[in-house]
Amino acid sequence: LRDIETEGQRFYRGSILPCSADIKRCATKVEIIGGKLFPFEIKRLGGGEEVLTFDYSITMDSLLKAFGLKGKSNAEVGQSIDGAYITNYLRHVTAGVKITDLRAKDPSTGCTILTDVTKAQSCNLCFLLKIALCRVSTEADMSAIWKGLKRGGATKVANQPCHCCGIKSTTLVKPNNKPCSIYCGANGKYKPFNNTCYHRPIVDDELIRLH
């Protein structure tokens, strides 16, 4: 596109689209500033896997401050982890935190963010703390677990998307008729948004015995 704009001229100045050198210089400046605001280190594990880790303390302090939660008692954040194939032989596993506190404010506008349950599902509220690039291991592959149990996978594909509970894709967005006792009930840890509860019991030996 830049070649079209500049008609192939070299060392063209004043174009709308920047040249590759300008992009690289800007990227370097952003990386330097980002390294100061959110320090990180890159290491290699024994198996050769490359792991990037942000400073947990500084990153969490900055996030709580940005979302207006610093100094608030019992500020709530969730854990978030995901992975995907990059190539047939390489995948990434990414872990971080998700802002789930109902008191969180938008860093740009100062308005309350979680005014709707659906907004709590936004990936814009997830923040990276660690990412690992690793070789594909069949034993550690989640898809192997799904295939072995014949349950689990993407919600739009699998009828039973979770291999740990009995939820079905058709009822995934429907709240429970009765709040769970651990988190959302009268003696629960949290007060759910609009008194809606989506927690599902994990299917384990104890649950099977009780039912």
Backbone as JSON Lines, residues from 0, in Angstrom:
{"i":0,"aa":"L","n":[0.82,-1.2,0.0],"ca":[0.0,0.0,0.0],"c":[0.87,1.26,0.0]}
{"i":1,"aa":"R","n":[1.96,1.21,0.75],"ca":[2.84,2.38,0.77],"c":[3.47,2.6,-0.6]}
{"i":2,"aa":"D","n":[3.81,1.52,-1.29],"ca":[4.37,1.66,-2.63],"c":[3.39,2.34,-3.58]}
{"i":3,"aa":"I","n":[2.11,2.03,-3.39],"ca":[1.09,2.67,-4.22],"c":[1.01,4.16,-3.9]}
{"i":4,"aa":"E","n":[1.05,4.47,-2.6],"ca":[0.94,5.87,-2.18],"c":[2.14,6.69,-2.64]}
{"i":5,"aa":"T","n":[3.32,6.09,-2.55],"ca":[4.55,6.84,-2.89],"c":[4.96,6.64,-4.35]}
{"i":6,"aa":"E","n":[4.18,5.82,-5.08],"ca":[4.48,5.52,-6.48],"c":[5.9,4.95,-6.63]}
{"i":7,"aa":"G","n":[6.27,4.16,-5.62],"ca":[7.56,3.48,-5.69],"c":[8.77,4.34,-5.39]}
{"i":8,"aa":"Q","n":[8.58,5.59,-4.98],"ca":[9.72,6.45,-4.68],"c":[10.37,6.04,-3.36]}
{"i":9,"aa":"R","n":[11.68,6.06,-3.33],"ca":[12.42,5.76,-2.1],"c":[12.63,7.04,-1.3]}
{"i":10,"aa":"F","n":[12.76,6.88,0.02],"ca":[13.01,8.0,0.94],"c":[11.92,9.07,0.81]}
{"i":11,"aa":"Y","n":[10.69,8.61,0.62],"ca":[9.55,9.52,0.48],"c":[9.12,10.0,1.87]}
{"i":12,"aa":"R","n":[8.89,11.29,2.01],"ca":[8.49,11.87,3.29],"c":[7.07,12.44,3.19]}
{"i":13,"aa":"G","n":[6.39,12.44,4.33],"ca":[5.07,13.04,4.39],"c":[3.94,12.13,3.97]}
{"i":14,"aa":"S","n":[4.2,10.82,3.87],"ca":[3.14,9.89,3.48],"c":[2.23,9.57,4.65]}
{"i":15,"aa":"I","n":[1.02,9.1,4.33],"ca":[0.07,8.71,5.38],"c":[0.54,7.43,6.06]}
{"i":16,"aa":"L","n":[0.98,6.48,5.26],"ca":[1.46,5.2,5.79],"c":[2.95,5.3,6.11]}
{"i":17,"aa":"P","n":[3.36,4.93,7.32],"ca":[4.78,5.02,7.69],"c":[5.61,3.96,7.0]}
{"i":18,"aa":"C","n":[6.9,4.24,6.89],"ca":[7.8,3.25,6.31],"c":[8.17,2.21,7.37]}
{"i":19,"aa":"S","n":[8.76,1.11,6.94],"ca":[9.1,0.02,7.86],"c":[10.1,0.48,8.92]}
{"i":20,"aa":"A","n":[11.01,1.4,8.54],"ca":[11.99,1.9,9.51],"c":[11.31,2.69,10.62]}
{"i":21,"aa":"D","n":[10.31,3.51,10.27],"ca":[9.58,4.27,11.28],"c":[8.82,3.34,12.22]}
{"i":22,"aa":"I","n":[8.24,2.28,11.66],"ca":[7.51,1.31,12.48],"c":[8.44,0.63,13.47]}
{"i":23,"aa":"K","n":[9.64,0.26,13.01],"ca":[10.61,-0.4,13.89],"c":[11.07,0.54,15.0]}
{"i":24,"aa":"R","n":[11.32,1.81,14.64],"ca":[11.75,2.78,15.66],"c":[10.66,2.99,16.7]}
{"i":25,"aa":"C","n":[9.41,3.07,16.24],"ca":[8.28,3.25,17.17],"c":[8.13,2.02,18.07]}
{"i":26,"aa":"A","n":[8.29,0.83,17.49],"ca":[8.17,-0.41,18.27],"c":[9.24,-0.47,19.35]}
{"i":27,"aa":"T","n":[10.45,-0.02,19.02],"ca":[11.54,-0.02,20.0],"c":[11.22,0.91,21.16]}
{"i":28,"aa":"K","n":[10.68,2.11,20.85],"ca":[10.33,3.06,21.9],"c":[9.23,2.5,22.8]}
{"i":29,"aa":"V","n":[8.21,1.86,22.18],"ca":[7.12,1.27,22.96],"c":[7.65,0.16,23.86]}
{"i":30,"aa":"E","n":[8.58,-0.65,23.35],"ca":[9.15,-1.74,24.14],"c":[9.95,-1.21,25.32]}
{"i":31,"aa":"I","n":[10.69,-0.12,25.12],"ca":[11.47,0.47,26.2],"c":[10.55,1.01,27.3]}
{"i":32,"aa":"I","n":[9.52,1.76,26.88],"ca":[8.57,2.32,27.85],"c":[7.81,1.2,28.56]}
{"i":33,"aa":"G","n":[7.37,0.19,27.79],"ca":[6.65,-0.92,28.38],"c":[7.49,-1.7,29.37]}
{"i":34,"aa":"G","n":[8.81,-1.84,29.06],"ca":[9.71,-2.55,29.96],"c":[9.88,-1.84,31.29]}
{"i":35,"aa":"K","n":[9.73,-0.51,31.28],"ca":[9.84,0.25,32.52],"c":[8.54,0.18,33.33]}
{"i":36,"aa":"L","n":[7.42,0.24,32.62],"ca":[6.13,0.2,33.32],"c":[5.79,-1.2,33.8]}
{"i":37,"aa":"F","n":[6.08,-2.19,32.96],"ca":[5.77,-3.58,33.29],"c":[7.01,-4.44,33.02]}
{"i":38,"aa":"P","n":[7.94,-4.47,33.95],"ca":[9.18,-5.24,33.77],"c":[8.9,-6.73,33.52]}
{"i":39,"aa":"F","n":[9.71,-7.34,32.69],"ca":[9.55,-8.76,32.4],"c":[10.92,-9.39,32.18]}
{"i":40,"aa":"E","n":[10.95,-10.69,32.26],"ca":[12.18,-11.43,31.98],"c":[11.85,-12.64,31.12]}
{"i":41,"aa":"I","n":[12.81,-13.03,30.3],"ca":[12.64,-14.19,29.42],"c":[13.65,-15.24,29.81]}
{"i":42,"aa":"K","n":[13.17,-16.44,30.07],"ca":[14.06,-17.54,30.47],"c":[13.76,-18.77,29.61]}
{"i":43,"aa":"R","n":[14.7,-19.7,29.67],"ca":[14.51,-20.99,29.01],"c":[14.49,-22.09,30.05]}
{"i":44,"aa":"L","n":[13.52,-22.98,29.94],"ca":[13.42,-24.09,30.87],"c":[14.37,-25.21,30.45]}
{"i":45,"aa":"G","n":[14.43,-26.25,31.26],"ca":[15.35,-27.35,30.98],"c":[15.11,-28.02,29.65]}
{"i":46,"aa":"G","n":[13.86,-28.04,29.21],"ca":[13.54,-28.67,27.94],"c":[13.68,-27.76,26.75]}
{"i":47,"aa":"G","n":[14.17,-26.54,26.99],"ca":[14.36,-25.59,25.9],"c":[13.19,-24.66,25.68]}
{"i":48,"aa":"E","n":[12.12,-24.81,26.46],"ca":[10.95,-23.95,26.3],"c":[11.27,-22.51,26.71]}
{"i":49,"aa":"E","n":[10.77,-21.57,25.94],"ca":[10.99,-20.16,26.23],"c":[9.8,-19.61,27.01]}
{"i":50,"aa":"V","n":[10.08,-18.94,28.12],"ca":[9.02,-18.44,29.0],"c":[9.23,-16.96,29.28]}
{"i":51,"aa":"L","n":[8.19,-16.18,29.04],"ca":[8.22,-14.74,29.36],"c":[7.33,-14.51,30.58]}
{"i":52,"aa":"T","n":[7.9,-13.86,31.6],"ca":[7.17,-13.63,32.84],"c":[7.24,-12.16,33.23]}
{"i":53,"aa":"F","n":[6.08,-11.55,33.43],"ca":[6.03,-10.17,33.91],"c":[6.19,-10.16,35.43]}
{"i":54,"aa":"D","n":[6.7,-9.06,35.96],"ca":[6.83,-8.9,37.39],"c":[5.43,-8.88,38.01]}
{"i":55,"aa":"Y","n":[5.11,-9.91,38.78],"ca":[3.75,-10.05,39.31],"c":[3.34,-8.85,40.18]}
{"i":56,"aa":"S","n":[4.21,-8.47,41.08],"ca":[3.88,-7.41,42.04],"c":[3.61,-6.09,41.34]}
{"i":57,"aa":"I","n":[4.53,-5.69,40.46],"ca":[4.38,-4.4,39.76],"c":[3.18,-4.42,38.83]}
{"i":58,"aa":"T","n":[3.0,-5.53,38.11],"ca":[1.89,-5.62,37.16],"c":[0.55,-5.56,37.88]}
{"i":59,"aa":"M","n":[0.4,-6.31,38.96],"ca":[-0.87,-6.33,39.69],"c":[-1.15,-4.97,40.33]}
{"i":60,"aa":"D","n":[-0.11,-4.33,40.85],"ca":[-0.28,-3.02,41.45],"c":[-0.76,-2.01,40.41]}
{"i":61,"aa":"S","n":[-0.19,-2.08,39.22],"ca":[-0.57,-1.16,38.14],"c":[-1.99,-1.42,37.67]}
{"i":62,"aa":"L","n":[-2.38,-2.7,37.58],"ca":[-3.73,-3.04,37.14],"c":[-4.78,-2.58,38.15]}
{"i":63,"aa":"L","n":[-4.52,-2.83,39.42],"ca":[-5.47,-2.41,40.45],"c":[-5.62,-0.9,40.47]}
{"i":64,"aa":"K","n":[-4.52,-0.2,40.28],"ca":[-4.56,1.25,40.25],"c":[-5.33,1.74,39.03]}
{"i":65,"aa":"A","n":[-5.08,1.14,37.87],"ca":[-5.72,1.57,36.63],"c":[-7.23,1.38,36.67]}
{"i":66,"aa":"F","n":[-7.69,0.3,37.32],"ca":[-9.12,0.01,37.37],"c":[-9.79,0.53,38.63]}
{"i":67,"aa":"G","n":[-9.09,1.38,39.36],"ca":[-9.69,2.01,40.54],"c":[-9.92,1.07,41.69]}
{"i":68,"aa":"L","n":[-9.14,0.0,41.77],"ca":[-9.32,-0.98,42.83],"c":[-8.22,-0.94,43.88]}
{"i":69,"aa":"K","n":[-7.2,-0.14,43.67],"ca":[-6.11,-0.09,44.64],"c":[-6.61,0.51,45.95]}
{"i":70,"aa":"G","n":[-6.33,-0.18,47.04],"ca":[-6.78,0.28,48.35],"c":[-8.17,-0.22,48.73]}
{"i":71,"aa":"K","n":[-8.88,-0.81,47.77],"ca":[-10.21,-1.35,48.08],"c":[-10.05,-2.7,48.78]}
{"i":72,"aa":"S","n":[-10.9,-2.94,49.75],"ca":[-10.82,-4.21,50.49],"c":[-11.35,-5.35,49.63]}
{"i":73,"aa":"N","n":[-10.67,-6.49,49.7],"ca":[-11.09,-7.71,49.0],"c":[-11.33,-7.49,47.51]}
{"i":74,"aa":"A","n":[-10.39,-6.8,46.87],"ca":[-10.5,-6.62,45.42],"c":[-10.49,-7.98,44.74]}
{"i":75,"aa":"E","n":[-11.41,-8.19,43.81],"ca":[-11.58,-9.51,43.21],"c":[-11.0,-9.57,41.8]}
{"i":76,"aa":"V","n":[-10.14,-10.53,41.57],"ca":[-9.63,-10.82,40.23],"c":[-9.69,-12.33,40.03]}
{"i":77,"aa":"G","n":[-9.85,-12.74,38.8],"ca":[-9.9,-14.16,38.5],"c":[-8.65,-14.61,37.77]}
{"i":78,"aa":"Q","n":[-8.45,-15.9,37.71],"ca":[-7.34,-16.47,36.96],"c":[-7.81,-16.81,35.56]}
{"i":79,"aa":"S","n":[-6.92,-16.64,34.61],"ca":[-7.25,-16.94,33.22],"c":[-6.08,-17.67,32.58]}
{"i":80,"aa":"I","n":[-6.37,-18.77,31.9],"ca":[-5.31,-19.54,31.24],"c":[-5.85,-20.09,29.93]}
{"i":81,"aa":"D","n":[-5.01,-20.09,28.92],"ca":[-5.43,-20.59,27.62],"c":[-4.2,-21.02,26.85]}
{"i":82,"aa":"G","n":[-4.41,-21.76,25.8],"ca":[-3.31,-22.22,24.97],"c":[-3.79,-22.44,23.55]}
{"i":83,"aa":"A","n":[-2.87,-22.47,22.61],"ca":[-3.23,-22.69,21.21],"c":[-2.01,-23.14,20.44]}
{"i":84,"aa":"Y","n":[-2.26,-23.81,19.34],"ca":[-1.17,-24.22,18.46],"c":[-0.71,-23.03,17.61]}
{"i":85,"aa":"I","n":[0.59,-22.87,17.5],"ca":[1.17,-21.86,16.61],"c":[1.57,-22.54,15.31]}
{"i":86,"aa":"T","n":[2.19,-23.7,15.45],"ca":[2.49,-24.57,14.32],"c":[2.11,-25.99,14.72]}
{"i":87,"aa":"N","n":[2.37,-26.94,13.84],"ca":[2.05,-28.33,14.17],"c":[2.89,-28.87,15.32]}
{"i":88,"aa":"Y","n":[4.04,-28.22,15.59],"ca":[4.96,-28.72,16.6],"c":[5.23,-27.72,17.72]}
{"i":89,"aa":"L","n":[4.55,-26.56,17.67],"ca":[4.79,-25.54,18.68],"c":[3.46,-24.95,19.12]}
{"i":90,"aa":"R","n":[3.34,-24.76,20.43],"ca":[2.13,-24.14,20.95],"c":[2.49,-23.18,22.07]}
{"i":91,"aa":"H","n":[1.56,-22.32,22.41],"ca":[1.78,-21.41,23.54],"c":[0.77,-21.73,24.63]}
{"i":92,"aa":"V","n":[1.19,-21.53,25.86],"ca":[0.31,-21.61,27.02],"c":[0.43,-20.28,27.73]}
{"i":93,"aa":"T","n":[-0.68,-19.6,27.88],"ca":[-0.69,-18.25,28.43],"c":[-1.52,-18.2,29.7]}
{"i":94,"aa":"A","n":[-0.99,-17.55,30.73],"ca":[-1.7,-17.43,32.0],"c":[-1.68,-15.99,32.46]}
{"i":95,"aa":"G","n":[-2.73,-15.59,33.15],"ca":[-2.79,-14.22,33.63],"c":[-3.96,-14.03,34.57]}
{"i":96,"aa":"V","n":[-4.43,-12.81,34.67],"ca":[-5.54,-12.49,35.57],"c":[-6.65,-11.79,34.78]}
{"i":97,"aa":"K","n":[-7.83,-11.84,35.36],"ca":[-8.98,-11.19,34.75],"c":[-9.68,-10.31,35.78]}
{"i":98,"aa":"I","n":[-9.96,-9.09,35.4],"ca":[-10.64,-8.16,36.31],"c":[-12.1,-8.57,36.41]}
{"i":99,"aa":"T","n":[-12.54,-8.96,37.6],"ca":[-13.91,-9.43,37.81],"c":[-14.64,-8.65,38.91]}
{"i":100,"aa":"D","n":[-13.96,-7.71,39.52],"ca":[-14.56,-6.95,40.61],"c":[-15.62,-5.99,40.07]}
{"i":101,"aa":"L","n":[-16.81,-6.01,40.66],"ca":[-17.9,-5.16,40.2],"c":[-17.63,-3.68,40.41]}
{"i":102,"aa":"R","n":[-16.64,-3.36,41.22],"ca":[-16.31,-1.95,41.47],"c":[-15.29,-1.4,40.48]}
{"i":103,"aa":"A","n":[-14.82,-2.24,39.56],"ca":[-13.8,-1.82,38.6],"c":[-14.3,-0.7,37.71]}
{"i":104,"aa":"K","n":[-13.44,0.29,37.46],"ca":[-13.75,1.44,36.61],"c":[-12.93,1.37,35.32]}
{"i":105,"aa":"D","n":[-13.52,1.81,34.25],"ca":[-12.81,1.87,32.97],"c":[-11.66,2.87,33.1]}
{"i":106,"aa":"P","n":[-10.42,2.46,32.82],"ca":[-9.27,3.37,32.96],"c":[-9.38,4.63,32.1]}
{"i":107,"aa":"S","n":[-10.12,4.55,31.0],"ca":[-10.23,5.69,30.08],"c":[-11.36,6.64,30.47]}
{"i":108,"aa":"T","n":[-12.51,6.09,30.86],"ca":[-13.69,6.92,31.12],"c":[-14.01,7.08,32.6]}
{"i":109,"aa":"G","n":[-13.53,6.15,33.43],"ca":[-13.85,6.2,34.84],"c":[-15.23,5.63,35.16]}
{"i":110,"aa":"C","n":[-15.9,5.08,34.13],"ca":[-17.24,4.52,34.33],"c":[-17.14,3.05,34.78]}
{"i":111,"aa":"T","n":[-18.16,2.6,35.48],"ca":[-18.2,1.2,35.91],"c":[-18.23,0.29,34.69]}
{"i":112,"aa":"I","n":[-17.41,-0.76,34.72],"ca":[-17.29,-1.65,33.56],"c":[-18.32,-2.76,33.59]}
{"i":113,"aa":"L","n":[-18.4,-3.49,34.69],"ca":[-19.22,-4.69,34.76],"c":[-20.66,-4.36,35.1]}
{"i":114,"aa":"T","n":[-21.3,-3.61,34.2],"ca":[-22.72,-3.28,34.38],"c":[-23.61,-4.36,33.8]}
{"i":115,"aa":"D","n":[-23.01,-5.3,33.08],"ca":[-23.76,-6.37,32.43],"c":[-22.95,-7.66,32.59]}
{"i":116,"aa":"V","n":[-23.64,-8.77,32.84],"ca":[-22.95,-10.04,33.03],"c":[-22.12,-10.42,31.81]}
{"i":117,"aa":"T","n":[-22.63,-10.11,30.62],"ca":[-21.92,-10.5,29.4],"c":[-20.57,-9.8,29.27]}
{"i":118,"aa":"K","n":[-20.43,-8.61,29.85],"ca":[-19.17,-7.89,29.76],"c":[-18.07,-8.57,30.57]}
{"i":119,"aa":"A","n":[-18.47,-9.38,31.54],"ca":[-17.49,-10.1,32.35],"c":[-16.77,-11.16,31.52]}
{"i":120,"aa":"Q","n":[-17.33,-11.51,30.36],"ca":[-16.72,-12.5,29.49],"c":[-15.73,-11.89,28.51]}
{"i":121,"aa":"S","n":[-15.6,-10.59,28.52],"ca":[-14.74,-9.91,27.55],"c":[-13.26,-10.22,27.76]}
{"i":122,"aa":"C","n":[-12.58,-10.52,26.66],"ca":[-11.14,-10.77,26.75],"c":[-10.37,-9.49,27.01]}
{"i":123,"aa":"N","n":[-11.04,-8.33,26.88],"ca":[-10.38,-7.05,27.15],"c":[-10.08,-6.88,28.64]}
{"i":124,"aa":"L","n":[-10.66,-7.73,29.48],"ca":[-10.42,-7.65,30.92],"c":[-9.37,-8.66,31.37]}
{"i":125,"aa":"C","n":[-8.76,-9.38,30.41],"ca":[-7.72,-10.36,30.73],"c":[-6.35,-9.74,30.5]}
{"i":126,"aa":"F","n":[-5.42,-10.02,31.41],"ca":[-4.09,-9.43,31.31],"c":[-3.02,-10.5,31.54]}
{"i":127,"aa":"L","n":[-2.07,-10.5,30.65],"ca":[-1.02,-11.51,30.62],"c":[-0.03,-11.35,31.77]}
{"i":128,"aa":"L","n":[0.31,-12.46,32.41],"ca":[1.37,-12.48,33.41],"c":[2.51,-13.4,33.0]}
{"i":129,"aa":"K","n":[2.16,-14.45,32.27],"ca":[3.2,-15.41,31.85],"c":[2.76,-16.1,30.57]}
{"i":130,"aa":"I","n":[3.73,-16.29,29.67],"ca":[3.46,-17.04,28.45],"c":[4.64,-17.96,28.17]}
{"i":131,"aa":"A","n":[4.34,-19.2,27.81],"ca":[5.38,-20.18,27.53],"c":[5.19,-20.72,26.13]}
{"i":132,"aa":"L","n":[6.28,-20.77,25.39],"ca":[6.29,-21.4,24.07],"c":[6.89,-22.79,24.24]}
{"i":133,"aa":"C","n":[6.11,-23.8,23.96],"ca":[6.58,-25.15,24.23],"c":[6.26,-26.09,23.08]}
{"i":134,"aa":"R","n":[7.04,-27.14,23.01],"ca":[6.8,-28.17,22.01],"c":[5.55,-28.96,22.37]}
{"i":135,"aa":"V","n":[4.85,-29.41,21.37],"ca":[3.59,-30.12,21.6],"c":[3.85,-31.44,22.32]}
{"i":136,"aa":"S","n":[3.1,-31.65,23.39],"ca":[3.2,-32.88,24.15],"c":[1.82,-33.53,24.18]}
{"i":137,"aa":"T","n":[1.72,-34.72,23.63],"ca":[0.41,-35.39,23.58],"c":[-0.13,-35.63,24.98]}
{"i":138,"aa":"E","n":[0.76,-35.94,25.92],"ca":[0.3,-36.23,27.28],"c":[-0.31,-35.0,27.93]}
{"i":139,"aa":"A","n":[0.2,-33.81,27.57],"ca":[-0.28,-32.59,28.21],"c":[-1.31,-31.87,27.34]}
{"i":140,"aa":"D","n":[-1.69,-32.47,26.24],"ca":[-2.59,-31.83,25.3],"c":[-4.03,-31.95,25.79]}
{"i":141,"aa":"M","n":[-4.7,-30.79,25.93],"ca":[-6.07,-30.8,26.41],"c":[-6.99,-31.55,25.45]}
{"i":142,"aa":"S","n":[-6.71,-31.47,24.16],"ca":[-7.57,-32.16,23.2],"c":[-7.53,-33.66,23.4]}
{"i":143,"aa":"A","n":[-6.41,-34.18,23.91],"ca":[-6.31,-35.61,24.18],"c":[-7.26,-36.0,25.31]}
{"i":144,"aa":"I","n":[-7.4,-35.12,26.29],"ca":[-8.33,-35.37,27.39],"c":[-9.76,-35.35,26.86]}
{"i":145,"aa":"W","n":[-10.07,-34.35,26.02],"ca":[-11.41,-34.26,25.45],"c":[-11.75,-35.52,24.64]}
{"i":146,"aa":"K","n":[-10.8,-35.94,23.83],"ca":[-11.05,-37.12,22.98],"c":[-11.19,-38.38,23.83]}
{"i":147,"aa":"G","n":[-10.37,-38.48,24.88],"ca":[-10.44,-39.66,25.74],"c":[-11.75,-39.76,26.49]}
{"i":148,"aa":"L","n":[-12.26,-38.62,26.96],"ca":[-13.51,-38.61,27.72],"c":[-14.74,-38.45,26.83]}
{"i":149,"aa":"K","n":[-14.49,-38.09,25.56],"ca":[-15.57,-37.82,24.6],"c":[-16.47,-36.7,25.08]}
{"i":150,"aa":"R","n":[-15.87,-35.71,25.69],"ca":[-16.59,-34.52,26.12],"c":[-15.57,-33.4,26.33]}
{"i":151,"aa":"G","n":[-16.03,-32.16,26.12],"ca":[-15.14,-31.02,26.22],"c":[-14.79,-30.46,24.86]}
{"i":152,"aa":"G","n":[-14.59,-29.13,24.8],"ca":[-14.23,-28.49,23.55],"c":[-14.9,-27.14,23.41]}
{"i":153,"aa":"A","n":[-14.86,-26.57,22.22],"ca":[-15.45,-25.27,21.97],"c":[-16.97,-25.33,22.15]}
{"i":154,"aa":"T","n":[-17.54,-24.3,22.74],"ca":[-18.96,-24.29,23.04],"c":[-19.82,-24.43,21.8]}
{"i":155,"aa":"K","n":[-19.38,-23.82,20.7],"ca":[-20.18,-23.85,19.47],"c":[-20.04,-25.18,18.73]}
{"i":156,"aa":"V","n":[-19.11,-26.01,19.19],"ca":[-18.86,-27.29,18.51],"c":[-19.33,-28.47,19.35]}
{"i":157,"aa":"A","n":[-18.96,-28.47,20.62],"ca":[-19.25,-29.6,21.49],"c":[-20.57,-29.41,22.24]}
{"i":158,"aa":"N","n":[-21.36,-30.47,22.33],"ca":[-22.6,-30.41,23.08],"c":[-22.33,-30.29,24.58]}
{"i":159,"aa":"Q","n":[-21.24,-30.96,25.03],"ca":[-20.8,-30.86,26.43],"c":[-19.41,-30.23,26.43]}
{"i":160,"aa":"P","n":[-19.32,-28.9,26.48],"ca":[-18.04,-28.21,26.31],"c":[-17.06,-28.36,27.47]}
{"i":161,"aa":"C","n":[-17.53,-28.75,28.64],"ca":[-16.64,-28.87,29.8],"c":[-16.47,-30.34,30.19]}
{"i":162,"aa":"H","n":[-15.22,-30.76,30.35],"ca":[-14.98,-32.16,30.73],"c":[-15.03,-32.36,32.24]}
{"i":163,"aa":"C","n":[-15.21,-31.27,32.99],"ca":[-15.22,-31.37,34.45],"c":[-16.62,-31.3,35.05]}
{"i":164,"aa":"C","n":[-17.58,-30.75,34.32],"ca":[-18.93,-30.64,34.86],"c":[-19.95,-31.09,33.82]}
{"i":165,"aa":"G","n":[-21.21,-31.09,34.19],"ca":[-22.24,-31.61,33.32],"c":[-22.93,-30.56,32.47]}
{"i":166,"aa":"I","n":[-22.38,-29.36,32.36],"ca":[-23.01,-28.29,31.6],"c":[-23.1,-28.65,30.12]}
{"i":167,"aa":"K","n":[-24.17,-28.21,29.47],"ca":[-24.34,-28.39,28.04],"c":[-24.31,-27.03,27.35]}
{"i":168,"aa":"S","n":[-23.94,-27.02,26.09],"ca":[-23.8,-25.77,25.37],"c":[-25.12,-25.01,25.28]}
{"i":169,"aa":"T","n":[-26.24,-25.74,25.29],"ca":[-27.55,-25.1,25.19],"c":[-27.97,-24.4,26.48]}
{"i":170,"aa":"T","n":[-27.36,-24.79,27.6],"ca":[-27.73,-24.2,28.88],"c":[-26.58,-23.42,29.52]}
{"i":171,"aa":"L","n":[-25.53,-23.2,28.75],"ca":[-24.33,-22.57,29.3],"c":[-24.58,-21.16,29.82]}
{"i":172,"aa":"V","n":[-25.45,-20.41,29.13],"ca":[-25.67,-19.02,29.5],"c":[-26.85,-18.85,30.46]}
{"i":173,"aa":"K","n":[-27.48,-19.96,30.84],"ca":[-28.62,-19.87,31.75],"c":[-28.14,-19.96,33.2]}
{"i":174,"aa":"P","n":[-28.55,-19.01,34.03],"ca":[-28.13,-19.07,35.45],"c":[-28.81,-20.21,36.18]}
{"i":175,"aa":"N","n":[-28.23,-20.59,37.3],"ca":[-28.81,-21.66,38.12],"c":[-30.12,-21.2,38.77]}
{"i":176,"aa":"N","n":[-31.02,-22.13,38.96],"ca":[-32.27,-21.81,39.65],"c":[-32.02,-21.47,41.12]}
{"i":177,"aa":"K","n":[-30.96,-22.07,41.66],"ca":[-30.6,-21.84,43.06],"c":[-29.12,-21.51,43.15]}
{"i":178,"aa":"P","n":[-28.73,-20.42,43.85],"ca":[-27.31,-20.06,43.95],"c":[-26.49,-21.16,44.61]}
{"i":179,"aa":"C","n":[-25.27,-21.29,44.2],"ca":[-24.39,-22.29,44.81],"c":[-24.05,-21.87,46.24]}
{"i":180,"aa":"S","n":[-23.73,-22.85,47.06],"ca":[-23.48,-22.57,48.48],"c":[-22.08,-22.04,48.75]}
{"i":181,"aa":"I","n":[-21.13,-22.34,47.84],"ca":[-19.74,-21.96,48.07],"c":[-19.5,-20.48,47.79]}
{"i":182,"aa":"Y","n":[-20.04,-19.97,46.68],"ca":[-19.72,-18.62,46.26],"c":[-20.9,-17.65,46.32]}
{"i":183,"aa":"C","n":[-22.07,-18.1,45.91],"ca":[-23.17,-17.16,45.69],"c":[-24.32,-17.24,46.68]}
{"i":184,"aa":"G","n":[-24.36,-18.25,47.54],"ca":[-25.44,-18.39,48.5],"c":[-25.35,-17.37,49.62]}
{"i":185,"aa":"A","n":[-26.24,-17.53,50.57],"ca":[-26.28,-16.58,51.69],"c":[-24.97,-16.54,52.45]}
{"i":186,"aa":"N","n":[-24.29,-17.68,52.55],"ca":[-23.01,-17.75,53.26],"c":[-21.83,-17.85,52.3]}
{"i":187,"aa":"G","n":[-22.07,-17.51,51.04],"ca":[-21.03,-17.61,50.03],"c":[-19.98,-16.52,50.15]}
{"i":188,"aa":"K","n":[-18.91,-16.67,49.38],"ca":[-17.79,-15.73,49.44],"c":[-18.1,-14.4,48.75]}
{"i":189,"aa":"Y","n":[-18.96,-14.43,47.73],"ca":[-19.21,-13.24,46.93],"c":[-20.71,-12.99,46.79]}
{"i":190,"aa":"K","n":[-21.03,-11.77,46.42],"ca":[-22.4,-11.41,46.1],"c":[-22.5,-11.32,44.59]}
{"i":191,"aa":"P","n":[-23.19,-12.26,43.94],"ca":[-23.22,-12.29,42.47],"c":[-23.97,-11.11,41.87]}
{"i":192,"aa":"F","n":[-23.59,-10.77,40.64],"ca":[-24.24,-9.69,39.93],"c":[-25.71,-10.04,39.67]}
{"i":193,"aa":"N","n":[-26.61,-9.16,40.1],"ca":[-28.05,-9.37,39.94],"c":[-28.52,-10.71,40.53]}
{"i":194,"aa":"N","n":[-27.76,-11.18,41.53],"ca":[-28.1,-12.44,42.21],"c":[-28.17,-13.63,41.25]}
{"i":195,"aa":"T","n":[-27.38,-13.58,40.2],"ca":[-27.34,-14.7,39.26],"c":[-26.08,-15.52,39.51]}
{"i":196,"aa":"C","n":[-26.22,-16.84,39.44],"ca":[-25.11,-17.75,39.71],"c":[-24.94,-18.7,38.53]}
{"i":197,"aa":"Y","n":[-23.69,-18.83,38.06],"ca":[-23.39,-19.71,36.93],"c":[-22.43,-20.83,37.31]}
{"i":198,"aa":"H","n":[-22.13,-20.96,38.6],"ca":[-21.18,-21.99,39.02],"c":[-21.81,-23.38,38.9]}
{"i":199,"aa":"R","n":[-21.01,-24.32,38.39],"ca":[-21.49,-25.69,38.23],"c":[-20.66,-26.64,39.1]}
{"i":200,"aa":"P","n":[-21.28,-27.65,39.67],"ca":[-20.52,-28.6,40.5],"c":[-19.6,-29.46,39.65]}
{"i":201,"aa":"I","n":[-18.38,-29.66,40.13],"ca":[-17.43,-30.52,39.44],"c":[-17.86,-31.98,39.63]}
{"i":202,"aa":"V","n":[-17.86,-32.73,38.54],"ca":[-18.24,-34.14,38.61],"c":[-17.06,-34.95,39.13]}
{"i":203,"aa":"D","n":[-17.12,-35.34,40.4],"ca":[-16.07,-36.15,41.0],"c":[-16.71,-37.35,41.72]}
{"i":204,"aa":"D","n":[-15.89,-38.15,42.34],"ca":[-16.39,-39.36,43.0],"c":[-17.41,-39.04,44.1]}
{"i":205,"aa":"E","n":[-17.16,-37.94,44.82],"ca":[-18.06,-37.57,45.9],"c":[-19.43,-37.17,45.36]}
{"i":206,"aa":"L","n":[-19.44,-36.4,44.28],"ca":[-20.72,-35.98,43.69],"c":[-21.49,-37.19,43.15]}
{"i":207,"aa":"I","n":[-20.79,-38.12,42.52],"ca":[-21.42,-39.33,42.0],"c":[-22.02,-40.15,43.15]}
{"i":208,"aa":"R","n":[-21.29,-40.22,44.26],"ca":[-21.76,-41.0,45.42],"c":[-23.04,-40.39,45.99]}
{"i":209,"aa":"L","n":[-23.1,-39.04,46.03],"ca":[-24.26,-38.37,46.6],"c":[-25.49,-38.49,45.71]}
{"i":210,"aa":"H","n":[-25.26,-38.71,44.42],"ca":[-26.39,-38.8,43.5],"c":[-26.6,-40.21,42.98]}
